[in-house]
Amino acid sequence: MTDTYTTGLEGVDVLTGGLHAGTVTVVLGTSQSGMSTLLDTCVRANAFTHHTPAMICDRETPAQDRVKRIMSGLSGVNLATIQRGKFTDVQRDRLRRAADATQAAPLLFSNDHTVDRLRWSIIGTPPRTRVVAVDGMRFLDFSDTVTPDHDRNVLSELCEMARDLNVAVVATHPLSVHASGRVPTIADVPDGFASLADTVLLLNRPGLAATGRRWESTHSDLVEVICVKARLGQFGTTSLVADFERAQFISAAMAA
């Protein structure tokens, strides 16, 4: 029986069966659909609630900015307020307590640029990481050369790494722009992803509408998570409510 870890969201755990050691879950969505927020929620639940050693690999966002996102969800202080750096006494106290929790939590940050380097970061840094969140899988390299099959090769190496190290990997990747403005389906998943990944989740934010080349929100915080593949779960859809001001998701049932 494999070790199983939470996504931090009950509805998603019901669909997927959670994050399983030795497997890769791919999360796909268009811009502003909440992919990074889903990873933040997952990492906070594992590292801070369940004390499961976790790692965030993010080549696009500086580590200090990623820490601010984690701190926002932990403290309840808006991310914009943290970025401005001006706090009330109450907010400062909340952030101080969140900082203490962050120092004690088994959470690591990585900006490794290849899957091989990420593998060695996991092996060489105690405590041994159990959950790996890769935000922006396309920014990783599988070799020194970019090929037309780059993204698929990176995913293949992530799957091999997950099996070899017995870690649960959850990674994000953008959906094709052709999926914008409608509910995505498995047909929108890049070639080879569905066969390689153990679980494939699509994010759909109905409150986003495409206007030319610019995304505009209709202020809806509802995000649908559509499970189109789950070797250890089930097909289906669950609804989440996004609190983007604090970089976190909550289940729609809890928000009602």
Solvent accessible surface area in square Angstrom, and as a share of the most:
residue,aa,sasa,rsa
1,M,243,1.08
2,T,72,0.42
3,D,81,0.42
4,T,68,0.39
5,Y,32,0.12
6,T,28,0.16
7,T,8,0.05
8,G,30,0.29
9,L,4,0.02
10,E,126,0.56
11,G,18,0.17
12,V,1,0.00
13,D,33,0.17
14,V,92,0.53
15,L,13,0.07
16,T,2,0.01
17,G,31,0.30
18,G,4,0.04
19,L,4,0.02
20,H,21,0.10
21,A,4,0.03
22,G,15,0.14
23,T,19,0.11
24,V,0,0.00
25,T,6,0.03
26,V,0,0.00
27,V,0,0.00
28,L,0,0.00
29,G,0,0.00
30,T,20,0.11
31,S,63,0.41
32,Q,97,0.43
33,S,2,0.01
34,G,7,0.07
35,M,33,0.15
36,S,39,0.25
37,T,6,0.03
38,L,7,0.03
39,L,1,0.00
40,D,0,0.00
41,T,13,0.07
42,C,4,0.03
43,V,0,0.00
44,R,18,0.07
45,A,16,0.12
46,N,1,0.01
47,A,0,0.00
48,F,29,0.12
49,T,91,0.53
50,H,108,0.48
51,H,131,0.58
52,T,16,0.09
53,P,25,0.16
54,A,1,0.01
55,M,4,0.02
56,I,1,0.01
57,C,2,0.01
58,D,10,0.05
59,R,110,0.40
60,E,115,0.52
61,T,41,0.24
62,P,69,0.43
63,A,56,0.43
64,Q,116,0.51
65,D,50,0.26
66,R,4,0.02
67,V,45,0.26
68,K,62,0.26
69,R,48,0.17
70,I,1,0.00
71,M,25,0.11
72,S,0,0.00
73,G,16,0.15
74,L,60,0.30
75,S,14,0.09
76,G,24,0.23
77,V,3,0.01
78,N,46,0.24
79,L,24,0.12
80,A,51,0.40
81,T,13,0.08
82,I,17,0.09
83,Q,110,0.49
84,R,163,0.59
85,G,43,0.42
86,K,162,0.69
87,F,55,0.23
88,T,79,0.46
89,D,116,0.60
90,V,93,0.53
91,Q,46,0.20
92,R,100,0.36
93,D,58,0.30
94,R,102,0.37
95,L,19,0.10
96,R,131,0.48
97,R,146,0.53
98,A,6,0.05
99,A,34,0.27
100,D,86,0.44
101,A,44,0.34
102,T,29,0.17
103,Q,155,0.69
104,A,88,0.68
105,A,16,0.12
106,P,26,0.17
107,L,18,0.09
108,L,48,0.24
109,F,69,0.29
110,S,16,0.10
111,N,104,0.53
112,D,25,0.13
113,H,65,0.29
114,T,19,0.11
115,V,3,0.02
116,D,81,0.42
117,R,136,0.50
118,L,0,0.00
119,R,47,0.17
120,W,155,0.54
121,S,32,0.20
122,I,0,0.00
123,I,71,0.36
124,G,58,0.55
125,T,45,0.26
126,P,112,0.71
127,P,68,0.43
128,R,92,0.34
129,T,1,0.00
130,R,90,0.33
131,V,0,0.00
132,V,0,0.00
133,A,0,0.00
134,V,1,0.01
135,D,14,0.07
136,G,8,0.07
137,M,0,0.00
138,R,99,0.36
139,F,70,0.29
140,L,1,0.00
141,D,41,0.21
142,F,49,0.21
143,S,44,0.28
144,D,149,0.77
145,T,86,0.50
146,V,111,0.64
147,T,45,0.26
148,P,144,0.91
149,D,64,0.33
150,H,17,0.08
151,D,45,0.23
152,R,90,0.33
153,N,47,0.24
154,V,0,0.00
155,L,0,0.00
156,S,45,0.29
157,E,55,0.25
158,L,0,0.00
159,C,5,0.03
160,E,85,0.38
161,M,0,0.00
162,A,0,0.00
163,R,151,0.55
164,D,85,0.44
165,L,16,0.08
166,N,73,0.37
167,V,0,0.00
168,A,1,0.00
169,V,1,0.01
170,V,7,0.04
171,A,0,0.00
172,T,3,0.02
173,H,12,0.05
174,P,44,0.28
175,L,11,0.05
176,S,49,0.32
177,V,119,0.68
178,H,148,0.66
179,A,3,0.02
180,S,32,0.21
181,G,63,0.61
182,R,115,0.42
183,V,84,0.48
184,P,6,0.04
185,T,66,0.38
186,I,87,0.44
187,A,92,0.71
188,D,20,0.10
189,V,14,0.08
190,P,41,0.26
191,D,119,0.62
192,G,24,0.23
193,F,1,0.01
194,A,30,0.24
195,S,79,0.51
196,L,54,0.27
197,A,0,0.00
198,D,21,0.11
199,T,9,0.05
200,V,0,0.00
201,L,3,0.02
202,L,0,0.00
203,L,3,0.02
204,N,18,0.09
205,R,29,0.11
206,P,70,0.44
207,G,2,0.02
208,L,14,0.07
209,A,46,0.35
210,A,54,0.42
211,T,76,0.44
212,G,76,0.73
213,R,246,0.90
214,R,175,0.64
215,W,52,0.18
216,E,78,0.35
217,S,44,0.29
218,T,88,0.51
219,H,163,0.73
220,S,38,0.24
221,D,69,0.36
222,L,65,0.32
223,V,0,0.00
224,E,41,0.18
225,V,0,0.00
226,I,25,0.13
227,C,3,0.02
228,V,23,0.13
229,K,35,0.15
230,A,16,0.12
231,R,134,0.49
232,L,100,0.50
233,G,33,0.31
234,Q,90,0.40
235,F,146,0.61
236,G,30,0.28
237,T,78,0.45
238,T,25,0.15
239,S,41,0.27
240,L,0,0.00
241,V,39,0.23
242,A,3,0.02
243,D,34,0.18
244,F,65,0.27
245,E,104,0.47
246,R,71,0.26
247,A,1,0.00
248,Q,41,0.18
249,F,6,0.02
250,I,61,0.31
251,S,12,0.07
252,A,30,0.23
253,A,89,0.69
254,M,145,0.65
255,A,47,0.36
256,A,123,0.95
